[in-house]
Every structure is written in C-alpha cells, then in structure tokens.
Amino acid sequence: MWRHIASNAVTMLIVLLFLMGGVILWGKGQYDATGPLEQAICLQVPSGTNMRRVSVDLEEQGAVSSSTIFRMGADYSEKTSQLKAGSYLVDPGASMAQIVDIVTRGGASTCGTEVVYRIGVSRLGVQVRELDPETNRFAERASFNPAEEDTPEIYAEKKAQADTRFRIALAEGVTSWQVVESLKSMDVLEGSVAELPPEGSLAPDSYEVRPGDDRAAIVERMQSAQELRVAEAWQNRDEGLPVQTPEELLVLASIIEKETGVAEERGQVASVFVNRLNRGMRLQTDPTVIYGVTKGQGVLGRGLRQSELRAATPWNTYVIEGLPPTPIANPGTASLEAAAQPLETNYVFFVADGTGGHAFAETLDEHNRNVAKWRQIEADRANQPTDN
C-alpha cells in the first residue's frame, strides 16, 4: 500500500512539475510576446513610485495584458529595484520585456514635456513643448522671449516637474557674447562664466542640461565639441588653401557662416573668399565690418554707414589685407567643412539676388550687372504699397 501511495505521490509531483514548467513557459511567452497596445502612450513614472503601481497603470492603459506577469518578469530579471522616474514613450506592440527595459535603463525621458532654450542670432527664445505619442511630434505649449515678455504660468509649472527635460539649442552664427548672456538668463542653471570664451570656440549644437547645471561647465562642453570639429576639418582640408593654421580656418569658416544662410551656397561662398585670398584681393565682406562695430555684442539692427565701411578696425576687410585676427561668430560644422573643402570655381564676387541667396560672378562687369539687378529689386520693394 505504501509503495502504491509513494508511486502516486511521485506521479503527482511529476505532473505538478510539468504543469509549473508549462505555466512558466507560458508566462515567459506572454512576457516576451508582442503587447496589446495599439497606439503609442507616454508613460509617466513619478518619483517615489514602485513597479506594482507602474504595472497597474500599464494594464489600465492597455499596454500589458497582465500586471502580475509584468511584475514577475521584472522580478525574475532582477530589474524591479532599477525603476527610474521619468516620462517614457511606449510604442504600439511593445512587449512587457521591452517596457521593463524602457523604465529601468535610465537616461533622459523620451516623451512628455521639453523646455528648449533657443539661442539665436537675434534673440533668445524659450519654447515649452510636449511630445504627442500618437504622431511622435512635438506640440508647442508656450513660446516667449524672457528679455521682453512675461513668463507664462505653464513654464513655471513644467519647470518644477521632475520629468521635464531641458535643452539648449545653439544656432550657427551666434557670437560668444550672445551665448554667455543667454546662459545668464536661463533660470534653471547655476554658477557664472568668469571669462568670455574666445570668439568661434563654441560649437553650435543641441545640449541636454539639467536643473542646477553649472554655466561654466556647459561652456566647456561647447568648447570641447568645437575643438574636435575644427581638428577634423583641418585634418580633412584640401591642399593649397590660403590658410596656414586651424585658427585661420576657423576665422574663414565664421565669415562663411555670416555671409549665407543657404546651405547649398556655402561651398560657393567659400570659393569666393579662397580665390580672393589667393589673388591678394581684400575680402570686402560686410559681416566683418559689422563685427568691428558691435564686437559681437548684439545685433547692429540697421544698415552700414559709409563711414563704417571706411573705418579702420582689426576686422574691417574693406580696409585690412587677408583675414581678420579672430573669428566673427561661432560657425557650425557645415561652414567649417566648406572652408576646408571649398568648391573649385573662378568666382570672386557675389551679391544678394533677392531670393535669400546670392548671384556669383567671375568678372567685375558681370558683378556690376548683378548689383544693378539687386538695386532694382530693392527699389521695387520700397515702392510697393503697404497695407494699412
């Protein structure tokens, strides 16, 4: 009898083990399988929450089929204690395993609210925007200039939220003074910049920042990035360029940056300056005159006077020979590349063409005709009636 009972017990144990194995395999299959989510969501993981609350939230939003399996999978993979606060984009069909990885790997939030400080050539703009999970596009909630407008309530509200991301977008062609002054007005940053960075030494780019970041440390990040870009451009430069050092290449790139906002023109503009330098011609470019007037501290805001075109400043290329002693702005990668690898042309002149670009010429006669066309365009615009 005892043998019979023992035999039955062993049989039942084996069956239970098989059943448990089957349940585990089924659970793992559910954990790794494509999830039920049909539209992307922005999952909010508040500071101080736990995996249980997150799993229930996911189940309620239809992102997981079972909050229990989700938690068990997180426990089994030893990730429960690694939960990170933030806002995370969960794509349609994301598996439980993928979602666990998203909320535990750390790093910046991937959706939710973003505050962007845009340092432009003419102004600092602050933009509050939120990512729409369905379209994966940002929708603007507020935009303002802190120097001229009152701060909207939504900015203060979103700035105080732990999962809000902050980013500085530095445009090509801004001056170092503009960058430092803009950093001073960003109330999420701390510390000061002891000395104005050399002109041209800051890399236009997008920089993730966090509340409490040190302003001087951000400037150092910008300088390190620009050093690498200048070094790469210098390493890949064409032979025979009329620049002798990486510093001179940076000066040339800054002039190219300020002369055109049309990306396709940079190589042509670079070729004009290279050809003029090779022929011993003065560069005669207005942005260098403007820099001699403003020293990079703000925007001139008017046309140049004849007296300013004739004034002897270290940067006035209507007066000096060759390149100015320093850059006149912080050039981007494209302008550095254009300076290092200009197009091969015979152009030595260019003038605005009325479309936002320029008309290029090889001879003075051709250039004078282009100038006459531009003057006519200016006159026609001036004579157009204005709306009252």
Residue pairs with C-beta under 8 A, 6 or more apart in sequence:
27 69
27 72
27 73
28 73
30 65
30 66
30 69
30 96
31 69
31 70
31 72
31 73
31 95
31 96
31 97
32 95
32 96
32 97
33 95
34 93
34 95
35 63
35 64
35 65
35 93
35 94
35 95
35 96
35 98
35 99
36 62
36 63
36 64
36 65
37 61
37 62
37 63
37 90
37 91
37 92
37 93
37 94
38 62
38 92
39 92
39 133
39 134
40 89
40 90
40 91
40 92
40 133
40 134
40 136
41 61
41 63
41 89
41 90
41 133
42 87
42 88
42 89
42 90
42 111
42 112
42 131
42 133
43 54
43 57
43 58
43 61
43 63
43 87
43 88
43 89
43 90
43 99
43 102
43 103
43 111
44 57
44 87
44 112
44 163
45 54
45 83
45 84
45 85
45 86
45 87
45 88
45 103
45 163
46 85
46 162
46 163
47 85
47 162
48 85
49 83
49 85
50 83
51 71
51 74
51 80
51 83
52 67
52 71
54 83
54 103
55 64
55 67
55 68
55 70
55 71
55 74
56 67
58 64
58 67
58 70
58 90
58 99
59 65
59 66
59 67
59 70
63 90
63 94
63 99
64 70
64 96
64 99
69 96
70 96
70 99
70 100
71 80
73 96
73 97
73 100
74 80
74 100
74 104
77 97
77 100
79 100
79 101
79 104
82 104
82 105
82 106
83 103
83 104
84 103
84 104
84 105
84 106
84 107
85 162
85 163
86 103
86 108
86 109
86 110
86 112
86 163
87 109
87 110
87 111
87 112
87 113
87 163
88 102
88 103
88 109
88 110
88 111
89 102
89 110
89 111
89 131
89 133
89 136
90 99
90 102
90 133
94 102
102 110
108 165
108 208
109 163
109 164
109 165
111 131
111 133
112 130
112 131
112 163
112 164
112 165
113 128
113 129
113 130
113 141
113 158
113 161
113 163
113 164
113 165
114 128
114 129
114 130
114 131
114 138
114 164
114 165
114 166
114 167
115 126
115 127
115 128
115 155
115 158
115 159
115 164
115 165
115 166
115 167
115 188
116 126
116 127
116 129
116 167
116 168
116 169
117 124
117 125
117 126
117 166
117 167
117 168
117 169
117 182
117 186
118 124
118 125
118 126
118 127
118 169
118 171
119 168
119 169
119 170
119 171
119 174
119 178
119 179
119 182
120 171
120 174
121 171
121 173
121 174
121 178
121 299
122 299
123 145
123 147
124 145
124 146
124 147
124 182
124 185
125 143
125 144
125 145
126 142
126 143
126 144
126 145
126 146
126 155
127 140
127 142
127 143
128 140
128 141
128 142
128 143
128 152
128 154
128 155
128 158
129 138
129 139
129 140
129 141
130 138
130 139
130 141
131 137
131 138
131 139
132 138
132 139
141 154
141 158
142 152
142 154
142 155
144 150
144 151
144 152
144 155
146 185
147 185
158 164
159 187
159 188
159 211
165 208
166 188
166 208
166 209
166 210
166 211
167 206
167 207
167 208
167 209
168 183
168 186
168 206
168 207
168 209
168 218
169 206
170 179
170 202
170 203
170 204
170 205
170 206
170 207
170 222
170 330
171 204
172 204
172 257
172 330
172 331
172 332
172 334
172 335
173 204
173 257
173 258
173 329
173 330
173 331
173 332
174 204
174 329
174 330
175 199
175 296
175 297
175 328
175 329
175 330
176 196
176 197
176 198
176 199
176 200
176 201
176 202
176 296
176 330
177 196
177 295
177 296
177 297
177 298
178 296
178 298
179 197
179 202
179 219
179 222
179 330
180 193
180 196
180 197
180 219
183 189
183 193
183 215
183 218
183 219
184 192
184 193
184 215
186 215
188 209
188 210
188 211
188 212
188 213
189 209
189 211
189 212
189 213
189 214
189 215
189 218
190 212
190 213
190 214
190 215
191 214
191 215
191 216
191 217
192 215
192 216
193 215
193 216
193 219
194 216
197 219
197 222
197 223
198 326
198 327
199 254
199 296
199 326
199 327
199 328
199 329
199 330
200 226
200 250
200 251
200 253
200 254
200 326
200 327
200 329
200 330
200 331
201 222
201 223
201 226
201 227
201 330
202 219
202 222
202 223
202 226
202 330
203 222
203 223
203 225
203 226
203 229
203 330
203 332
204 330
204 331
204 332
205 222
205 225
207 218
207 221
207 222
209 218
226 330
229 333
229 336
230 246
230 249
230 250
230 336
231 246
233 246
233 249
233 253
233 333
233 336
233 337
233 339
233 340
234 246
234 249
234 340
236 337
236 340
236 341
237 243
237 249
237 340
237 341
238 340
238 341
238 342
241 249
241 274
241 340
241 342
242 274
242 277
242 278
243 249
243 251
243 252
243 277
243 323
243 339
248 323
249 336
249 339
249 340
250 327
250 331
250 336
251 323
251 324
251 325
251 326
251 327
251 328
252 270
252 273
252 274
252 323
252 339
253 327
253 331
253 335
253 336
253 338
253 339
253 340
254 327
254 328
254 329
254 330
254 331
254 335
255 273
255 283
255 285
255 287
255 288
255 317
255 323
255 324
255 328
256 266
256 269
256 270
256 273
256 331
256 335
256 338
256 339
257 329
257 330
257 331
257 332
257 335
258 287
258 328
258 329
259 269
259 285
259 287
260 266
260 269
260 357
260 358
261 356
262 356
262 357
262 358
263 334
265 357
265 358
266 334
266 335
266 337
266 338
267 338
267 341
267 342
267 343
268 343
268 345
268 347
268 350
268 358
268 360
269 338
269 350
269 358
270 338
270 339
270 342
270 343
271 342
271 343
271 344
271 345
271 347
272 345
272 347
272 348
272 349
272 350
272 360
273 283
273 285
273 342
274 342
275 281
275 345
275 346
275 347
275 348
276 282
276 283
276 284
276 348
277 283
277 322
277 323
279 348
280 321
281 348
282 317
282 318
282 319
282 320
282 321
283 317
283 322
283 323
284 317
284 318
285 317
286 304
287 328
287 329
288 315
288 316
288 317
288 324
288 328
289 304
289 308
289 309
289 311
289 313
289 315
289 316
289 317
289 318
290 300
290 304
290 328
291 315
291 324
291 328
291 329
292 308
292 311
292 313
292 314
292 315
292 316
293 300
293 304
293 308
293 313
294 300
296 328
296 329
309 316
309 318
310 318
310 319
311 319
312 319
312 320
313 319
314 320
314 324
314 325
314 326
315 324
315 325
315 326
315 328
317 323
317 324
331 339
345 360
345 362
346 362
347 360
347 361
347 362
348 361
348 362
349 360
349 361
349 362
349 363
349 364
349 366
349 367
349 370
350 358
350 359
350 360
350 361
350 367
350 370
351 358
351 359
351 361
351 367
351 370
351 371
351 374
352 358
352 359
352 374
353 359
353 370
353 373
353 374
354 373
354 374
354 377
359 370
359 373
359 374
361 367
361 369
361 370
